């Protein structure tokens, strides 16, 4: 009987803990069993930010400044890429972590638009800027459209529906 008790004691004492970590300030529990779970986590974190808005329409406000700080910028800067980077960071991914939109689309990360999956990053080309000047996250694909979650859209984090022909590039940062 003492052997059984001691085996049970040691088994319970040294057993792997099943707690799921919470990521950053999002408070969402993570499940690290696969890439699909990581994609879902990224979308869950981004979805919790929907409605977050600028304080004075000048790229400012407590949460916006938190996104910007994550990429080493202060208030007043465009923050769509900082938002994407912050979301990835909250999900436990070290990259991307860059406030400059074009930097989120290195050739090695780009994929065909029709293969976009949840948590991929989309980019929109600005004719005046002559570069990608707005980015966001793919929430889902719906025929010829992307449903997105994007920061710095109408001074807030919002869901949008964008036709694929308006999308310049898609990048996969989940490493599948």
ZIKA-V478939 format. One line per field, one symbol per residue. ss: DSSP state (~ for helix, > for strand, _ for the rest). A space follows every 10 residues. Layout:
BEGIN
ss = ???
END
This chain:
BEGIN
ss = _~~~~~~~~~ ~~~~______ _>>~~~_>>_ ____~~~~~~ ~~~~~~~~__ __>_______ _~~~~~~~~~ _________~ ~~~~~~~~~~ __________ ~~~~__~~~> >_~~~_____ >>>>>>____ >>>>>>>>>> >>__>>>>>> >>>__>>>>> >>>~~~__>> >_____
END
